[in-house]
Amino acid sequence: MSSVKWLQENESFQNPLISGDPDPTIPGLIAVSERIYPGQLIAAYKLGIFPWYSDRQPVLWWSPNPRMVLNPNNFKVSKSLKKIILQFYQNPDLQLLVDHNFEEVIRACSDTKRINQDGTWITEEMIDAYTLLHNHGYAHSISIFHKKQLIGGLYCVSIGATVFGESMFSRQKNTSKLALAALCAWCKDQGIQMIDCQQETAHLKSLGAESITRDIFLSLLHQAVNKIKSPWNFNKEILGCWL
């Protein structure tokens, strides 16, 4: 019988750095809840836990081992990406906006079709929960616009000196890469040394992300989450560091 705990409202998560996996047959699954309760997301992220589940499922809370992270200083800017950044940088019809219509960005991420993925984990409940985080200053979006039309972007969570990357989308080729390049540039500028990418993908690996053990990740996270949070206020000029 599984020993994964069903959390009720106001119940705390166990710390995976101390307790590990409650059920070794389900690696990385820390807890389950009927829904995302108020305050639960922030408490989870501070412990390196995030929700990932499908619509009409219980909320599944994960802390995978290993963990995919991206040091902004290691972000790989290929010659082709540098050319894309330069074209974007020089085109006045293309703009980058921070925290502009967060809900539109997260819905665009939810609607994006992905290879080998049926449906989305960004449910209506998730959209509501992360929009509330945004309203409280913890969740942020980076949007790429062409003549006031949204063509790409990402959303993330920011606590202290750590950024947790959540999802990206592109309606035109490479626009999600531009958003990620801007995020990495801002993190470099602010001295933030870790963007959590959660799980390994070949795409993120090609951009400089790497896998580290959960214990190392959680130790680094513990040091970073209580630092002073940097102000989210930048535009496309931040990309100049890659040129």
C-alpha positions, 0 to 999 in steps of 0.5 A: 500500500502506498505511503504517499500522504493525501494532504488536507487543507493547511497540512504541510509537505514533508521535506524531501531533503530530509525524508526522501520519497515516501513510496520508493515504487513511485520515485519523486512523488511527495504528496497528493491533494484533492485540489491546490489549496491556498498557500500550498504552491509557495510552500511547495516551491520553497521545498523544491516540490511542484504540481504536475498532473492531468485534468480530472486527476488528484493533484500530484506533487513531485520532487524528482531525482535527478533535477534539471537546472540551468545556470544562466551563465552556462546558457548556450547561445549558438551562432544561429541563436545570436543572429535571431537575437540580433534581428529581434534586438534591431527590429522596432516591430518586435518587443519584449514585455514582462508581466504583461497579461500573465493569464494570456501567456499561461493559456498560450502555454496550455494550448500549445501542442507538444510532441508525444504529449496528449493534452496538457498539465496546465489545467484550469485549476493550475491557471487559476492558481498561478494567476493568483501567484502572479497577483501576489508577485511570485509568478511572472511572464515574459512575452514576445510581441510582433506589432502588438500580437503575442507570438511567444513567451514563457511563465515562471515562478520566482522566490528569493534568488531562485527562478522556477521555469514552468512552460514556454510557447512559440507561435512563430519559430524561436520566439520561446528561445528569445524569451528564455534568452531574456530570462537568462540574461536578467538572471545573470544581471541579478546574480541568480545562479539557478533556473529550475527546469524540473525534468530533463529534456534534450531541448533544454540540455542543448541550451546548457541545462544539466541534471544534478542530484535532488539533494544538491538541488535542494541544498542550493534551493535552501540557500537561495529562497530566503534571499532578497527578491530582485525586481522584475523590470526589464525589456529587450535591451537585456538581450544585449549581453548575448551580442 
